[in-house]
Amino acid sequence: EHTQTISGLSPDTSYYYRVVATSLKDEIIRSEVATFTTDAVSAGGGNEVSVAEDWPSGTSNDLPLAGIFYGVHEVGVGVQNATVALESSRRFRAQKTGTLTSVRYQNRVPYDKQQKQRCETSNQPHYCYCEENGIKADQCSYAIVGNYMWGNGGLIEIQLQADDGNGFPDGKVLGRTEKFIPRELFDRGQHFPKLTFLSRPSIKAGGIYHLVFHNYNPPVRCPLGRNVPLDKLKTCDKDKGAIALDGIRLAPGSEPRNTGKWGPYMGNMGGADLYRFGTSKKSWKYHDTSLAYYEIGYADGQYVGESYTSYYTSWTPERDPRGTLRTIEGGTKGRQLFTVRDASRRVNGVWVNHGHTRSANGKSLRVQLKDQSGTVLASGSMPASDWCRAAAKKGSTFGEKRCLEWGYVDFKKMVDLREGKTYSLELSADAGAGFNLYGYNALRDLGLDFKDRNNWLGAFGQVSEDGGRSWSKWSALSETDLPVLFTIEGMPRQFK
């Protein structure tokens, strides 16, 4: 009798195997073909992960955000240079049960042309020091811990690990990608590379997982964890290195008060960037102001991730046509126009992410859900955020253009959004109300090779400067989405 353990199997899949019996002389005396079929929860180590207690029943394996919400759930106030570390990790909540085939991330690399440009425009003197002393970007990058990467980025392998129950990777590798050197990928034009899992791990919807960027070739001459003095940069490793996980940015102290840190869907557990300089489990730290982009591919061809960028939110259209920060008040109105895709939804309210101007007078935001003919299907009001108004008046680091808050509008009834039909969510306020709204762009709409099903396809934001008589693009980017997130009948209003 012999027992064989097989890992990396796909759920709901039939496998054939051959049993061969041989004599002591290695002569085949018996050979039989048999079959077995895996079920959806037994294949692969990842399916041993327990589902969070607040994960609802009735979710969908095939809808954006598992059918729990509908709209845009990612927000930020710019992009963030994270911490270069020995290892980094992107925590996420699985929305879909299945077998993973690939993972995509942002591969940001300091390069020589950029270094020269920043010497001319930046107030950080290390760029010019490097230019004047013939130090290339792969060594100059060691001057700043909050950078894209050091050296060549190291030799990286992305590992899928489960959560240990406390928000950190548990150290058990469920699947791993091919090894790669980040700078080599960048030089080949792979700025958002797609890495293939060598053995296909399976994950369970509602489970918390980590994408751990394990480094086999970290720097040895210049230690991680602190800025390297300028006169030591030439000694730093060029054929070794380390990376950071960059992404959307929250300003320090700008966490919303009405929801968890990352909003109604991700809450506090559903997303996080972590990093560590050592190898002990206790050395993991949170990056409080950064949340990295990612996308995972499934064996059935679906892609799931978080890939909205807040790159243009730092600007107003007056400064740059691509800027997405606008103020809703008086004759300036905003709306998200959308055609329902994938399935009909039955909604009972909506979250709206916003900030305030310094002069905001505390008046409420009016919200109307309309069909294509303009008929109002539901309406309500959202109170001003006293916290964001106070922050804006202080002019602090998360002040007028940095404070973000999620406010909720309860429709007090159910509204059917029919698949294939077009609707709009219109936002308006009295003069002086000063509601700052940011627009967000899916990386796929910026020409990048993302296929994230959580991107709100068939939808875009518009602005009116004449009280709603005419509408135009929210920004020069036609696919700018407003941060509005509908709640669904029978589903939680938010995850904490």
Phi, psi and omega in degrees: 000134184223136177246130179239125176267129182241127180252168175075022180280152178270144178289155178052045183227138176268135180238139174255141177215155182248131176257122183239127175250132181237160175276178178296339178267016180061027174272133180288120179249349178199136178215121182226146175257132178230176181216154171213158181236129178279155173258176190289346185238006182250343186276127175085145182295333183297333182284359174279352181291135178282145179278142180301145183299331183269004177290122188281163171276161177082014177286166181246135176285349189238009180247149173306141181054030178059018181077009182277323176228173178215114179139213182252123183248354182257133178219160177185178183237032180141191178249158192231130166277116183273190183269128174286126187217169177301314176222146173233158181215140174249112179275143179210157174262123180292130179262348190218133174278134178164187183258132183269143178243335186204166175215143179235143178214173178271123182256090181265133187225129170289137183224164192298317181297318178297319180300316179296317179297319183286335173298325183278336188241339187266154176268011177267110190291344184295332179299312180292325176302315181295318178298316183289337184250013175067029180264122182284168187297329183294335175262324180299331182299337180293349182288340184231122177292322177277078187225186177281309179197167173246145176059226178267007180092351181088191174246107193253143172228126178273122181250135171272123177230154175277168177275147182275005181095351180239011178098001183243157176300143183272357176088353181263119185279117179270334179193155182218150178268176169298152177281149181208157174254115187306316182295324178296319177297317180298317180296338176268010177087011182264083182275339174228069189293149175256115182257137183267135173286128183291317170242138191276105179280155177248143179231163185242133178303134181094349178276154178258129184228170179227141167259101185264124180267091184278133186249119179268353185217063182285165178294149179239333183276330180238111188290145176288155172107350177207155178296135179277133177303146185302322183285358179253356188299324183294344179272350186287153184292131173262332182263012172227180177165193181201162184234169170241160174255100182269158179181212181289157188239137162251137176289150179306131178081008186260014180300138181296155181262337184271348182223183171292177187307317186255021171103185186297323182275305184285331179057222178264333186259335189285355178201147175183149166255132177234157178208161176206151178260341178247187182252355180283152181298329182286350184274356178293136177231154176271140168265103191290339188245010184227143174221113188285147170291151170199162174209131176248141178256140180255159182297337180274005177094356178275151177235136184227139179184198174226104192220032168273143178248146177251027185302319187269003184286346180286349186244153169263159178300335178293326179280318181209132182304336180277352181299145187240009178270117178229154180251123180266118177183154178056233182281355179267115180241158175232157173205150171255117178263132184208147173251125186292130181237162173076314182190159173288153177233147175245106190252153181232003179175180182209140170270142175230126178268137187200170169226199181216153170283167179293334183264008182304132188265002176093000177292158184276164174265133176266137183232129178229130173262121185237152172272184187294334179278353181097000178292132180282119180268330179199155180207167178179180179230152180238124182293155175296156176270108178299325180296313181290326177297317179294320180296319180296319181292329179287337183067028183282184184297338176245040186281232193304322183250014185235333184284131177235137178220143172264124174246149185246140175242117179270120181288344181066011177195170177265141178233129179273120173259110189273137178303132179090348180267153182254138182223171173218146172248113187256135184239129180211164181201159178294161177303136179087355181292328171060052176271112175277126176238135175261149171253154184231150183238129174290138180301329179294331180279352176262016177088012181263156191274053174262149178230023185307119182290346179281351173293137184277088181285150181072026184215150176194155181272150177224159178229147175236132178258000183235037175074017176102003180286327177219153184229147177222176180301146176297321175213182179294343176273117191292335184256043176278124181256146176272150183280074177239139188222108181285144173262147190250144177306131177081358181250159181295151177287330177196157169260137176267000000 
